[in-house]
Every structure is written in structure tokens, then in C-alpha cells.
Amino acid sequence: MSSYRPLHDGWTLSAVPGGPADVPAPAIATVAATVPGCVHTDLLAAGLIDDPYLDDNERRPAWIGRTAWAYRTSFA
């Protein structure tokens, strides 16, 4: 009997080690990810960045674009 799991379930996101020195420590943590999606929305959902539409929050997470990211899941 085979089990069915949607491809968009069970993903995580984490920063790849060895990136820029200015990457905040909480961003290195592994967080739940939405696939399809993007790093910014996953970090926002995890509470690791502030809402980019408020105040000057759009400029503060510039490190996100300088960081390599890995999305992971597993299959049986």
C-alpha cells in the first residue's frame, strides 16, 4: 500500500552556513516553509523579520538577499 503525501507539505527552510557575517543568529534556525513560496514570507511567518510594509522595515532585512538558503523535505 502506498501512502500519498502532497509535494507542498513538510518543507523547512534554513540559511546555508558560511554566509555573510551580518546574518542575524535567529535566521540560521530551521523554520517551516511554504512551497511554493519565498524566503521572506517564511521568515515573516516564523516571526524572524518584521513586516516589510511598516516603517523602514523594508531596508533592514537586506541580509536576506545576501544569504544562501536551503529548502528541504524528505520522501519515504
DSSP file (Angstrom, degrees, kcal/mol; ACC not computed):
  #  RESIDUE AA STRUCTURE BP1 BP2  ACC     N-H-->O    O-->H-N    N-H-->O    O-->H-N    TCO  KAPPA ALPHA  PHI   PSI    X-CA   Y-CA   Z-CA
    1    1 A M              0   0    0      0, 0.0     2,-0.3     0, 0.0     0, 0.0   0.000 360.0 360.0 360.0 125.7    0.0    0.0    0.0
    2    2 A S        -     0   0    0      1,-0.0     2,-0.4     0, 0.0     0, 0.0  -0.704 360.0-136.8 -94.2 146.9    1.5    3.3   -1.0
    3    3 A S        -     0   0    0     -2,-0.3     2,-0.5     2,-0.0    73,-0.1  -0.799  12.8-137.4-102.9 147.6    0.9    6.5    1.0
    4    4 A Y        +     0   0    0     -2,-0.4     0, 0.0     2,-0.0     0, 0.0  -0.873  23.5 172.8-106.3 131.4    0.1    9.8   -0.6
    5    5 A R        -     0   0    0     -2,-0.5    -2,-0.0     4,-0.0     0, 0.0  -0.980  35.3-117.0-136.1 125.0    1.7   13.0    0.6
    6    6 A P    >   -     0   0    0      0, 0.0     3,-1.7     0, 0.0    -2,-0.0  -0.312  22.1-126.9 -59.5 141.6    1.2   16.3   -1.3
    7    7 A L  T 3  S+     0   0    0      1,-0.3     0, 0.0     3,-0.0     0, 0.0   0.748 106.1  60.6 -62.8 -24.5    4.5   17.6   -2.6
    8    8 A H  T 3  S+     0   0    0      2,-0.1    27,-0.7    26,-0.0     3,-0.4   0.450  90.1  89.6 -86.0   1.2    3.9   21.0   -1.0
    9    9 A D  S <  S+     0   0    0     -3,-1.7    25,-0.1     1,-0.2    -4,-0.0  -0.683  78.4  24.4 -97.2 150.7    3.8   19.6    2.6
   10   10 A G  S    S+     0   0    0     -2,-0.3     2,-0.2     1,-0.2    64,-0.2   0.657  76.8 148.5  82.7  18.5    6.6   19.0    5.1
   11   11 A W        -     0   0    0     22,-0.5    22,-2.3    -3,-0.4     2,-0.3  -0.583  24.2-168.5 -89.6 149.1    9.2   21.6    3.9
   12   12 A T  E     -AB  32  72A   0     60,-2.2    60,-2.4    20,-0.3     2,-0.4  -0.904   7.5-148.8-128.4 162.2   11.7   23.5    6.0
   13   13 A L  E     +AB  31  71A   0     18,-2.6    18,-2.5    -2,-0.3     2,-0.3  -0.985  20.5 162.7-131.2 139.1   14.0   26.5    5.3
   14   14 A S  E     - B   0  70A   0     56,-1.7    56,-2.8    -2,-0.4     2,-0.2  -0.989  39.8-103.5-152.7 154.4   17.4   27.3    6.7
   15   15 A A  E     - B   0  69A   0     12,-0.7    54,-0.2    -2,-0.3     3,-0.0  -0.535  40.4-115.0 -74.3 143.1   20.3   29.6    5.9
   16   16 A V    >   -     0   0    0     52,-3.0     3,-0.6    -2,-0.2    52,-0.3  -0.680  37.3-111.8 -78.7 127.3   23.3   27.8    4.4
   17   17 A P  T 3  S+     0   0    0      0, 0.0    -1,-0.1     0, 0.0    -3,-0.0  -0.183  96.9  45.2 -58.5 151.5   26.3   28.0    6.8
   18   18 A G  T 3  S+     0   0    0      1,-0.1     3,-0.1     2,-0.1    -2,-0.0   0.602  82.1 131.9  91.7  13.1   29.2   30.1    5.8
   19   19 A G    <   -     0   0    0     -3,-0.6    -1,-0.1     1,-0.2    48,-0.1   0.063  65.5 -38.1 -81.3-163.2   27.2   33.1    4.6
   20   20 A P    >   -     0   0    0      0, 0.0     3,-1.3     0, 0.0    -1,-0.2  -0.194  51.8-124.6 -60.2 149.7   27.7   36.8    5.3
   21   21 A A  T 3  S+     0   0    0      1,-0.3    -2,-0.0    -3,-0.1    -3,-0.0   0.713 105.0  65.7 -68.3 -21.0   28.8   37.7    8.8
   22   22 A D  T 3   +     0   0    0      2,-0.1    -1,-0.3    41,-0.0    41,-0.1   0.276  67.9 121.2 -90.3  14.2   25.8   40.1    9.2
   23   23 A V  S <  S-     0   0    0     -3,-1.3     5,-0.1    43,-0.1    -4,-0.0  -0.665  70.7-117.6 -75.1 121.5   23.2   37.3    9.1
   24   24 A P    >   -     0   0    0      0, 0.0     3,-1.4     0, 0.0     4,-0.5  -0.308  19.3-119.6 -60.5 141.8   21.2   37.5   12.4
   25   25 A A  G >  S+     0   0    0      1,-0.3     3,-1.7     2,-0.2     4,-0.5   0.846 109.2  59.2 -53.1 -42.1   21.5   34.4   14.5
   26   26 A P  G >  S+     0   0    0      0, 0.0     3,-1.0     0, 0.0    -1,-0.3   0.796  96.0  64.2 -62.1 -24.1   17.8   33.6   14.5
   27   27 A A  G <  S+     0   0    0     -3,-1.4   -12,-0.7     1,-0.2    -2,-0.2   0.698  91.0  64.9 -72.6 -16.5   17.8   33.4   10.7
   28   28 A I  G <  S+     0   0    0     -3,-1.7    -1,-0.2    -4,-0.5   -13,-0.1   0.740  82.9 100.5 -75.6 -22.2   20.1   30.4   10.9
   29   29 A A  S <  S-     0   0    0     -3,-1.0     2,-0.5    -4,-0.5   -14,-0.3  -0.210  83.4-109.5 -60.9 152.1   17.4   28.4   12.7
   30   30 A T        -     0   0    0    -16,-0.1     2,-0.3   -18,-0.1   -16,-0.2  -0.737  43.2-177.4 -83.8 130.4   15.3   25.9   10.6
   31   31 A V  E     -A   13   0A   0    -18,-2.5   -18,-2.6    -2,-0.5     2,-0.1  -0.869  34.0 -90.0-126.5 159.2   11.8   27.1   10.1
   32   32 A A  E     -A   12   0A   0     -2,-0.3     2,-0.3   -20,-0.2   -20,-0.3  -0.420  47.0-154.4 -64.6 143.1    8.7   25.7    8.5
   33   33 A A        -     0   0    0    -22,-2.3     2,-0.5    39,-0.1   -22,-0.5  -0.919  13.1-137.1-125.9 149.5    8.4   26.7    4.8
   34   34 A T        -     0   0    0     -2,-0.3     8,-0.1     4,-0.2   -25,-0.1  -0.921  29.3-130.8-104.0 125.7    5.6   27.1    2.4
   35   35 A V  S    S+     0   0    0    -27,-0.7     2,-0.1    -2,-0.5   -24,-0.1  -0.989  95.6  33.0-124.6 124.1    6.2   25.6   -1.1
   36   36 A P  S    S+     0   0    0      0, 0.0     2,-0.3     0, 0.0    -1,-0.2   0.554 109.5  89.2 -71.9 153.1    5.7   27.3   -3.4
   37   37 A G        -     0   0    0     -2,-0.1     2,-0.3    -4,-0.0    -2,-0.1  -0.916  66.7 -96.2-178.8-158.6    6.7   30.4   -1.6
   38   38 A C     >  -     0   0    0     -2,-0.3     4,-1.9     1,-0.1    -4,-0.2  -0.977  27.3-109.7-147.6 161.3    9.7   32.6   -0.8
   39   39 A V  H  > S+     0   0    0     -2,-0.3     4,-2.8     1,-0.2     5,-0.3   0.896 113.6  56.2 -55.8 -46.0   12.2   33.1    2.0
   40   40 A H  H  > S+     0   0    0      1,-0.2     4,-2.3     2,-0.2    -1,-0.2   0.914 109.1  44.4 -58.1 -46.4   10.8   36.5    3.0
   41   41 A T  H  > S+     0   0    0      2,-0.2     4,-2.3     1,-0.2    -1,-0.2   0.854 113.5  51.1 -69.9 -32.8    7.3   35.1    3.7
   42   42 A D  H  X S+     0   0    0     -4,-1.9     4,-1.6     2,-0.2    -2,-0.2   0.912 112.4  45.8 -69.1 -41.8    8.6   32.1    5.5
   43   43 A L  H  <>S+     0   0    0     -4,-2.8     5,-2.6     2,-0.2     6,-0.8   0.884 113.5  50.3 -66.9 -38.0   10.8   34.3    7.8
   44   44 A L  H ><5S+     0   0    0     -4,-2.3     3,-1.3    -5,-0.3    -2,-0.2   0.927 109.7  49.9 -64.2 -45.3    7.9   36.6    8.4
   45   45 A A  H 3<5S+     0   0    0     -4,-2.3    -1,-0.2     1,-0.3    -2,-0.2   0.822 109.5  52.3 -63.0 -31.6    5.6   33.8    9.3
   46   46 A A  T 3<5S-     0   0    0     -4,-1.6    -1,-0.3    -5,-0.1    -2,-0.2   0.506 115.3-117.2 -82.8  -4.2    8.2   32.4   11.7
   47   47 A G  T < 5S+     0   0    0     -3,-1.3    -3,-0.2    -4,-0.4    -2,-0.1   0.694  81.0 121.8  78.0  18.7    8.5   35.8   13.4
   48   48 A L  S   <S+     0   0    0     -5,-2.6     2,-0.3    -6,-0.2    -4,-0.2   0.647  72.1  34.2 -91.1 -15.8   12.1   36.3   12.4
   49   49 A I  S    S-     0   0    0     -6,-0.8    -2,-0.2    -9,-0.1     2,-0.1  -0.960  84.7-112.8-133.1 155.9   11.6   39.5   10.5
   50   50 A D        -     0   0    0     -2,-0.3    -6,-0.1     1,-0.1    -2,-0.0  -0.432  52.6 -75.0 -81.6 160.6    9.3   42.5   10.9
   51   51 A D    >   -     0   0    0      1,-0.2     3,-1.7    -2,-0.1     6,-0.2  -0.378  40.2-147.7 -56.5 117.2    6.5   43.3    8.5
   52   52 A P  T 3  S+     0   0    0      0, 0.0     6,-0.4     0, 0.0    -1,-0.2   0.618  92.7  64.3 -67.8 -10.8    8.3   44.8    5.5
   53   53 A Y  T 3  S+     0   0    0      4,-0.1     2,-0.4     5,-0.1    -2,-0.1   0.427  89.4  82.5 -92.1   1.6    5.4   47.1    4.8
   54   54 A L  S X  S-     0   0    0     -3,-1.7     3,-2.2    -4,-0.0     4,-0.2  -0.881 102.5 -44.8-109.1 138.9    5.7   49.0    8.0
   55   55 A D  T 3  S-     0   0    0     -2,-0.4     3,-0.4     1,-0.3     0, 0.0  -0.079 114.8 -28.9  48.5-134.0    8.1   51.9    8.7
   56   56 A D  T >> S+     0   0    0      1,-0.2     3,-1.3     2,-0.1     4,-1.1   0.094  99.8 119.3-100.3  22.8   11.7   51.3    7.4
   57   57 A N  T <4  +     0   0    0     -3,-2.2    -1,-0.2     1,-0.3    -2,-0.1   0.704  61.8  70.3 -62.2 -20.0   11.4   47.5    7.7
   58   58 A E  T 34 S+     0   0    0     -6,-0.4    -1,-0.3    -3,-0.4    -2,-0.1   0.857 102.6  42.3 -66.6 -33.5   11.9   47.0    4.0
   59   59 A R  T X4 S+     0   0    0     -3,-1.3     3,-1.2     1,-0.2    -1,-0.2   0.821 101.7  68.6 -82.1 -32.5   15.6   48.1    4.3
   60   60 A R  G >< S+     0   0    0     -4,-1.1     3,-0.5     1,-0.3    -1,-0.2   0.841  93.4  54.6 -62.9 -37.5   16.5   46.2    7.4
   61   61 A P  G >   +     0   0    0      0, 0.0     3,-1.9     0, 0.0     4,-0.4   0.029  65.9 124.4 -87.8  33.7   16.3   42.7    6.1
   62   62 A A  G X>  +     0   0    0     -3,-1.2     3,-1.0     1,-0.3     4,-0.5   0.775  61.5  72.8 -60.0 -25.4   18.7   43.3    3.2
   63   63 A W  G X4 S+     0   0    0     -3,-0.5     3,-0.7     1,-0.2     4,-0.3   0.744  81.0  72.9 -60.6 -23.8   20.9   40.4    4.5
   64   64 A I  G X4 S+     0   0    0     -3,-1.9     3,-1.1     1,-0.3    -1,-0.2   0.900  95.8  49.1 -60.7 -40.6   18.2   38.0    3.3
   65   65 A G  G <4 S+     0   0    0     -3,-1.0    -1,-0.3    -4,-0.4    -2,-0.2   0.676 109.3  52.6 -72.9 -17.0   19.3   38.6   -0.3
   66   66 A R  G << S+     0   0    0     -3,-0.7     2,-0.4    -4,-0.5    -1,-0.2   0.315  97.0  86.9 -97.4   6.6   23.0   38.1    0.5
   67   67 A T  S <  S-     0   0    0     -3,-1.1     2,-0.4    -4,-0.3   -48,-0.0  -0.875  74.4-131.0-112.4 138.5   22.3   34.7    2.1
   68   68 A A        -     0   0    0     -2,-0.4   -52,-3.0   -52,-0.3     2,-0.3  -0.716  29.5-159.4 -83.5 137.4   22.1   31.3    0.5
   69   69 A W  E     -B   15   0A   0     -2,-0.4     2,-0.4   -54,-0.2   -54,-0.2  -0.896   9.5-154.3-122.3 147.8   19.0   29.4    1.6
   70   70 A A  E     -B   14   0A   0    -56,-2.8   -56,-1.7    -2,-0.3     2,-0.4  -0.986   1.1-160.2-124.1 128.6   18.1   25.7    1.5
   71   71 A Y  E     -B   13   0A   0     -2,-0.4     2,-0.3   -58,-0.2   -58,-0.2  -0.886  21.6-174.9-100.2 135.9   14.6   24.3    1.3
   72   72 A R  E     +B   12   0A   0    -60,-2.4   -60,-2.2    -2,-0.4     2,-0.3  -0.971  17.7 154.2-135.7 148.8   14.4   20.6    2.5
   73   73 A T        -     0   0    0     -2,-0.3     2,-0.3   -62,-0.2   -62,-0.1  -0.918  28.0-130.3-152.1 175.7   11.9   17.8    2.7
   74   74 A S        -     0   0    0     -2,-0.3     2,-0.4   -64,-0.2    -2,-0.0  -0.954   8.9-152.1-134.5 156.5   12.0   14.1    2.8
   75   75 A F              0   0    0     -2,-0.3    -2,-0.0     1,-0.1     0, 0.0  -0.953 360.0 360.0-126.4 144.7   10.3   11.3    0.9
   76   76 A A              0   0    0     -2,-0.4    -1,-0.1   -73,-0.1   -73,-0.0   0.448 360.0 360.0 -80.8 360.0    9.6    7.7    2.0
